[in-house]
């Protein structure tokens, strides 16, 4: 589904619109038409004059109005003095509102210069085809915004009383109408000088438009294409579980966040886990930071994935997927059914041979089997096949082949099984009567006769299947397809990514816009007792606590490390603290950030306004008073969540949870099971010396990271014991 609003091109108006303006105003040949669509006495639309300095373009009754620059992007921020609808007749009515750089605006000038001896007053109105987002009235701001002036016009520099005079004893006043389209000059009076205003308008055409697949598999990337959206400033995304009509939120996961535009192509999985199969509502809202706001909504279905090996886990989410065709029984009877797909069956229909099942060792038959439903993101894929050549009969198996992936123009890959004189095969020997072999094929680099290789993954992934064909005097015992998925599509098979990270917020050094926090229900109970907050990621300020919950933490971890980037944003932060895991009525662990009045903190220095630090916490060995440590990991393992709370004059850029996995739950970190890393180099600096001693002692006492345990576990027991002490000392003293 493509939800789209029609976008008007910048700087263009319809022919009807232009004719309407000409009818109302008339137009001398040199007049700029397009932004001011109406005036009322005594305001008059004029061509930009040569000068608007005092006495250069004067009239006792006429208020001269003209267009300046139109449809331009602000190179820098612009400060205006009035923005909201209402009447401005007192200096206290004025504001200082900043229109940010990058906003697309048009500017217009209001000029009154009476030369009457005893002064003169006038009034009028000006209507624009775009909303008013600011009026510049103060003398200094008029001078600064001369950069938006019309080309060839001589403007005053800094001039006292250049703007309207508001307040007691002054008679100037103006009104912005409720629709922001008209500026009414209620009264302007001058004796010897000028009264000027500059009006900033902005095109009212922010567009929300995106495409999203109607359905996606449980783990694959989900691409939202917002390239047709338009916003000068920001966009907002929201995703939550919904009902069958894509309306209300149901109990389940929710996420939202602000981002700087433009929208472009976004993988929603970079921000939201889509934790369970279901229907999810996606909303995109865009703003041009003027007055316009548009949004579009679409739903996407995440079904339970295909489960080819029938183990209850969607295949896309298994780091290693093992699918078996036939039975591993050395061709024992009864025969096992082969299941050729439609492409293979169409090919077989063109031939006269009979079709062979698994375990069939008779001659002159064709074997075909198709693995269906391969919808994951493939990291690596191997095909294991047990072949047996027929006994004496037929024309002989010497020229038999294996072929893969049948398409309209033939097989994508094929190769002779045995080697014949001058013709290399998959095996380095002949394939003759009675030959028996198990062949393993890496489908990411299938060998060609010329010595090159081809990668069949992209075609398998596109087709969602793998066809296997064997011709024609060779029987097949079984076929096994072994897939290592790459669900995050980073090019590394998931079973090779033993450790992972969970990033909350954006690692952007407190750059705006902020990212929303998402406190869990337990932490929210505490936040509800506070007067203010919670503050969002990147949000500076005083007396607002930060609260966020990391959810979906797998129970298979061996170690957890929390990284958090903090910056004090207010005076009075000396006593600020980090607290973890709310378990009402208090947190399970808390510690002051800075060191103060003899009380040690997480950092060695005082935590003062402007202090900035990235702090790492080993959640298995959190420091507590008296030099002891506290292990929070068992409580996290039980709940699958981590509450992070920061109080209350300190801002948070991001938090990152580093996870060392132990997927087989044998107590040995997975990264230690793939290599022999026990060498005594406890701190990882490449040498074993006295610097490793304290690290070894901490690990021996139960406060080591997965690497430290691995480096000191000489006897392979998954923890450090007396046997490891002796081995470590031996390495340390060089014997």
N, C-alpha and C positions, 0 to 999 in steps of 0.2 A: 504494500500500500504506500502511496506517495501522497503525503499531506502537504499541500502547497498553497500559498497565497500569491496573487499576482503582484509583482514588484514593478513600480514605476521607475524608469531610468532617471538618474540624477540630472538636473539641469534642463529637463524637457517639459513642456506643457502641451496639452492638446490644442489643436487648431481652434476648436470651439472656445476653449478657455481664453486664448489670445484675442480672438475676435470680440469676446465679451468685454475684456479689459479695454480694448480700443474703443468700443461703443460707449463705455462709461466715461473714459477720460479724454478721448482724442489723443493724438500722438504726433508731435513734430518729428521729423526724420531722425533727429539726433537723440531722441529720448529712449532711455533704457526701460523696457517693459518686462514684467515677469514676476516681480516679488511683491510690489505694492499694488493691490488690486482696487483700492478705492480710497478716496479722501472726502472730507466734508469741510465746508468753509470754517475757518479761513485757511486751512491747510491746503497746499497745492503741490502736486507732483511736478518736479522740474528736472531738467537735465543737470547733471553735476556741474556746478559753476567753476570758474577759474579759481575763486578764493572764497572762503567763509570767514576770513578775518574781519574784525570790526570795521564797519563802514564800507565793505567791499561788495556786499550782496544784501542790501537792506530794503525793507518795506515796512510801513507802519502797521498794516493789517495782515499781510501774508506771512504765514508760517511755511517756510520752504522745506520740502521733504524730497529726498532723492535716494536712489539705491546706490550702495557702495559695492563691495565685493560680494559675489554670490557663489554658493555651492563650493566653498573652499574648506580644506582640512586645516584646523588650527595647528600650527607648528609648536605652540606652547600654550600653557593655561591662560585663560582670560578671566579677570575678575569683573563681575557686574554688580550693580548696586540695588537692583530691584528685580524680582523674579516672579513672585506669586501674584495672582489676581488681587485687585484692590486699589484704593486711592492712596497716593503718596503725597502728603502735604506737610509732613514733619520730618526733620532729619532722623528722628528715632525710628521712622518707618523703614529706613534704608537697611540693607544687609550687605554682606560681602560673600557672594556666592561665586565659586570657581567653576568655570566650564573647562573640563579637562582637555589637554592636548589630544588631537586625533578626532575631535568632534567635527562633523561637517556642518558648517553654518553659512548664513548670509547676513550681511550687515547693511544698515540703513541709517540715514542721518536726518535729524530734526533740527532746523536752524531758524532762529528768530532774531532779527537785528533791526530794532526801531530807531529811527533818527529824530523822532519828535522831540521838541524842545523840553516839554514837560513830561516826557515819557509817554508810553502807550501800552495797551494790553490787547491780547488777541486770544482766540481759542480755536480748536478744530479737532479733527480725528484722522487717523490713518489705519487702514485695514490691510493686513498682509495675507499671503496665501500659505504661509507656514506659521506654526505657533511661535509666540514670543517666549524665548527662554532666558532673556536678560535685557535689562535697560541700564546703560552706563550713564550715570548722572554726576558723579563726583569729578572735580576738575582734574585730579591726578590720573584717574582711570580713563577719562576722555583723552588725555595726552598720550597715555600708554597705548590705547587702542587705535591711535591714528594709523597703525600698521594695517588696519582693516579698511582704511579710507579708500575712496574712489581714486583711480589713477588720474593725475593731472590737477587735482584739487589742492590748493594751498590752505592747509589747516593751521590754526594757532598752535604754538607750542604750549608750555604750561602757562595758563592764564587764570588769574583769580576770578571767581564768579562766572566762569565759562558755562557751567551747568545751571540747572534751575536752582533758584534760591527757595528753600523750604523752611517752614517754621514760623515762629512768632514774628510779626512785622513784615513777613514776606507774603506775596500773593501768588507765587507759582505753585502749581500742583498738576499732577497727571494721574491717569487711571489705566490699569491693565484690566480688560474685560475678562469675565469668567471663562470664556472660550479661548483666551490667550491670543486671539487673532487681531484685536483692535487696541490701539493706544489712543486714549482720549486726552487731549491737552485741555484740561478744564479751564485753565487760565495761565497765561504767561505774560509777565510785565517786565519792561526794561526801560531804563532812563538813558544810560550812556554805556552800552556794552552789548554782549550777545548772550543769549540763553540757548544752549544746545543740549541735545540728547543723542545717544547712539543706541539703536535698537538691534538686538541680535535675535535672529530667528533660526529655526532648525527644521529640516525636512522631516515630516511625520510619516515615515515609511519603513520602520523596522519590520523585517520579514522573518517568520519562523517557518522553516520548511526542511524536512529531512526524510530520508529513506532508511528502512530497517527491514531485515528479512522477517517474514511472518513467523518463521520457526528456525531455531538453531539447536544444535546438539548440546549436550549437557556441559561440555568442557571447552568447545572450540571458541575462538575469538568471535565476538559479536560486534560487527562494524556498523556504526551509525554514520551516515553520510549527510552532513549538514552543509554541504558546499553551496547549496542554493539559498541558504539563510543569509540575512544581512543585518548586521548591527555594528554601530560604530564603536561601542564600548565593551559590553559584557554579554555573556550568555549563561543560562542556568539550566542544569540537567537534574531530573528527578526520576528515580526508578523505585518501584515497590511492587510487591506481590499484590495481585488484584483478583477480581472475580471473573466469571466467564464472559461478562459483557464489557470488560475493560473499564470498570467504573470505580468502585470503592476499594479502599485498601483492605486486605484481609490480614489476619494475624500472621506475621512473618517479617522478613527483612525489609528494610527501608534505607534509602540513601539519597542524598541530594548535595549539590555543590555549585559554587559560582566559579566561572573561568573567564579569562580575558579572551575577547573575540580575535579573529573570526572563528567560526565553528569548525568547518573542515571535516576530515575523516577521523573518527574517534572509536577506539576499541572500548566498549563499555566494560569489559572485564578488567581494564586497568583501574577501575574505580569501584566495581561492584562484583561480588563473587557469584551471584545467582545460585545461592546455596542449595536449593532443592528444585526438583522439576515443578513446573507450574506455569501460570500466565503472569507476565510482568508488564506493568504499565510504564511507559517511558514518555516523559514530557520534556520538551525543549522550549525555553522561553528566551527571547532576545530583547534587548533594549538599545536604543541609540542615545541614551542619556539625555534625551530632550523631553518629549512628552509621550512618545509612542512606545508601546509594549505589545508584543504579539507572542503567541505560544501555539505549539502544535503537539498533538498527542497520538501515540500509536502503541499497540500491544504486540508483544512477542511471546510465543509459546516455547517453553523449554521442556520437551518431553523426556521421559525416562529413556535413556539410550538403548540401543540394541545390545543384547547380552549373549554374544555368540557362544561363549563357553559356559553359559548357564550357571554362573556362580553368584548371581544376585547383584553384581556390581556392573554399572554401565561400562561398556568396553572403552569408551572415550576417557574414562577416569582411572583406568588401570595402568600403572606405569609399565607393566609387562603383561601382554595379552598372549595366551597360548591357546590356539585353536587347532583341534585335531580332526582330520578327515580320515575315515576308516579306523580300524583298530590295530594297535601295535601287537600283532600276533604271528609274525613271520609267515603270512599268507595262509594261515590255518582256516579251514572251513568252519562255519558257513561263510559265504561271501558277504562282504559289507557293501551297502549301497553307495555308489557314487552319485553325485548330484550336479550334473553339468547345467550351467546357466543358459539363458535364452540365446546368447551369442554363440556358445559352443553347439547347442542343439541345431541352430540354423546352419552352422558349418557341417555338422554330421549329416544333415539332410541332403547335402550335395554329394555324399560319398556312398559307397555300397557296403562298406565294412560293417560288421556288428559292433555294438557298444560293449565295452568291458567294465565290470565292477571291480572294486577292491578285491584283492586276493586271487583273481582269475588269472591263471598262468597259461591258458590256451592261446594259440597263435592267431595272427591276422585279425586283431580287433583294435578298436580305438578307445583310449581311456580319456575321460574328461571329468573334471570336478571343479566347481566354482565356490570360493569363499565369498559369501554375501555380507552386506551390512558393515563394511569397513569404513566407518564414518568419523573416526578419530583423526587427530593430527599426528601423522606418522613421524617418529624420530628415526628409528631403524626398523628394518623388516627382513626376516630370514625365512627361507623355505627349506624345510628338511623333508626329503623324499626317499623312501626305501623301495628300490627297484630290483626286479628279478627277470632276467631274460628267459624266454621259453626254452624248453629242451628241444632236441632235434625235431624239426618240422619246418614247414613253410619256407619262406625265402631267406629267413635268417634275420637276427636282431642287429647285425653290424651297422646298419645305416639308420637305426632308430634315433629319434630326437625327443627332446623336451621343448615345449613351446609355451609361452605365457601371454596372457592378455589378448584375447581375440577381439578385433575390431572390424570395421567395414572393409578395410583394405588388407586384412591379414592379421598375423600375430605381431605383437610389439617386439618380441624377442624369441629366438629359437636357437638351439645348439645341439649338435650331435652328442650322444652320450659318451661313446667310446672314441678312441683315437685310431684312425686308419692311416695307412701310408699317405703322407702328404696332407692329411686332413685332421687338424687337432680337435679333440673333443673335451668334454668336461672332465673325463678321467684320462690319466696318462697311459692307459693300456686299452687293448681291444675290448669291445663289448660283444661277447660271443655267446653261443648256446650255454645256458646254465650260469652265466655271470650274475653276481649278487653284490649290491653295493648300496650304502646309504650316502646320498649326496646332499651337501649343505650349500645353498645358494644365498648370497647376500644380494637382495633385490635393489640395494642402493648402488651397487657396482657390479652388474652382471657382465661377465666376460664376453667380448666379441671375438670373432676369428682373427681380426686384424690387430689384436692386442689392446684395443680401447675398451671402455666399459660404458654402460648406460645405467641411469637411475630410473627405476620404474615407479617410484613413490608417487610422483605428482599425478600420473595417470590412474594409479590404483585409488588414490584419494579422490580424484575427480569422478571416477566410475563407481566408487563405493564397493568394488569387488576385485577378486583376483581369479582369473581363469588359468587352470593347469591342464595341459594336454600332453599325452605320451603316445607315440606311434611306434610300431603297431604290433611288434612281437615281443613286447616287454610288459610284464605285469607290475602292479603297484600294490605294496603291502599297506602303506599308510602315507599320508602327507601331514606335516605339522607346519603351521604358520606361526612364527614367533615375532610379535610386534612390540617394540618399545615406543610408547606414545610420547609425543612432544606437545602436551596440551597447552603450554604457554607459548608455543611457536617461536622459541628463541634459538632453535637449531641444535639444542642439546637434549638428547632423549631423557625423559623424566626420571628413569631409573639411575641416570648418572648425576642427577641433581639431588644429592643427598641432603643438602641443607637448603633452607629457604628463608625468605624474609617477608615480613608483613609491614608495609609502610602506611602510616596514617598521617593525613595532611600531605603537603607538598614540600619537598626539600628545596625551598626557594629563598632562604635567608629572610623570612618575614615579608616577602613581597606581597602586595595587595593584588587582587582581592583576597579576602580571608577564605579559608576552607572551614566548613561547618563541622562542629564536633557532634558526636553521636553517643551520648552516655547511655549505658545499659540501664535496665529498670532498677537494679540494686543501687547503682551510683546515683540515679535520679532521685531516689528517696532522700539521700543526703543533700543533694543540690537544692531540692525543694525547701529545705530549712533555711537557706541563705537569702539574704536581702537582694543580691544581684548575681547575675551570671546564669549559666556558665559563659565564659568568653570563648570565642572561636579560635582556631589556629591562626597565627599571625596578628591577632588583635591585641594592640597595646592598650594601656590604661591602668586605672587604679581600682582597688577594692572589688575585683571581679575574679572569682575562682575559675580555673580551667578544669573541665571534667570530660573524659572520653574513655570509651570501652573498646578494646580490641576483642573481637569475637571470632569464633571458628578456629581456635587454636587446636591443632591436632593432638590427640593424646599420645601419639607415637614419639614425642620428642625425648631427647636425652638431656639437653641443656637449653636454657633460654637466656638471652642477653637483651636488655632494654637499652636502646639509645634514644636520648631526648635532647633537643636543642632548645635552650632556655635563654631569655634575655629579660633582665629586670627593666620594667617599663614605668616605674614610679618610685618616688621617694617613699621610704618606709618598708622596703623589701627585705631588710636585714633579717627578719624572722620568718621569711617565706620557706615553705617546706614542700617536699614531694611525698605523697602518700599513695599506697597501692592496695588494691583489693578491698573494697568496702564490704564489710560483713556486719552490718548494723549491730550496735550503734556506733562503731568505729571502724577504722581501717586496720588491716592485719599488720601493715608495716608503714612507717613514716620516718622521715629524716629531714632535718634542716638542710637547706641548700648550701648556705655560706657558713663560714666559721665566725663566731661572734662571742665575745666575752668569755673566752675559755671553753666554749661549747663547740666541739669539732663538727664540721659540716662535710657535705659531699665534695666541696671544693675547698682548697686551702685558704683562700682569701675571703674577705668580707663580701657579702652579696649586696652591692650598692646599685643605685639607679644607673642603668647603662651597662651593668655587668653582662657578659655574653659568654656562654659556655655550652659545649656538647658533653653530656655526661653519659657514661656507660655503666649499667648496673647488671651484675651477674645475679639473676633471680634465684639461683641456688645458694648464693652466699651474700645476702644483703647485710650491710653493716648495721649493728645495733650497739647500744652503749656498752662500755666495758671491754670493747675489742672482740665481742662475740659476733656470730653471724646467724642469719635467719633464712631458712629455705622456704620459698613461696611456691615452688614448682608443683608440689603435690596438690595444693589447693587449686592451682590453675589447671592441672591435668583433670581434676574432678569436675570443674565447671566449664572448661573450654573457653574461658574469658580472662581478661586482665583489665581491671579498672585503674586508670591513671588520673590522679587528682593533683593539681598544683595550686597553691594558695599564696597570695591572692593579688600581689602586685607584680607578677612575673608572667610574661608572654611565652607561648610555646610555638616554635616554628613547625616542628614535625615530631613524631615518635616512630621508632622503627623497632620491631621485635625480630631478633635473629634467632632462628630455630635450628638446632642440631638434632637431626632425626635419629630414632631408633625404631625403624618400621617393623622389625621382627620381634621387638619387645624382649630381647634377650639380655638387656642390660649393657650391651656393647654399642657405643655410638657407631652408626652405619659407616661413617668415614674411616673408622678404625678396622672395619672388617674387610676392607678392600686392599689394605696395604699393611705392611709391617712397619709401623711408625715408632715402635718402642726403641728409643735410642738415647734417652736421658736428656735430650735438648728441650727442657721444659718451657723455656721462654721463646723458643723458635728463632734464636739469633744465629744458628749455625754451628755453635760450639757448646760443649758441656763443661761448665766451670762453676765456681761458687755462686754465680748469679742464679743458677738453676736450683740451688739448694732450698731456698725459702719457698719457691713455687712448688717443688716436690713435696715439702712438708704440708703446705696448704691442701694440695690434692690428696695426700695421704690421710688428712683429717676430714676429707669429704667435701672440700670446697673447690675442687678442680673443674676446669672446663673439659669438654670432650677431648680437645687436643691434648691438654695436659695429662689427662688420664691415659690417653693413647701413648703419649711419649714416655710415660713411666711404667706402663703395664708390661713388664718384661715376661711374665709367665702366662699372659693371655687370659687372666681370670676375670677381666672386665672391671676390676677395681684394684686399688693399690694395697698390698699387704706386706707382710714381713719378707716374703721372698723377693718382692720388688725392691725393698729397701736395700737388701744385700746386693742385688744386681746393679742398682743405681750407684751405690757407693763404689762398687768395682769400676764402673765406667768413669765415675768422677775422679778417682785416684789413678786411673789408667792401668788397671790390671784385669 
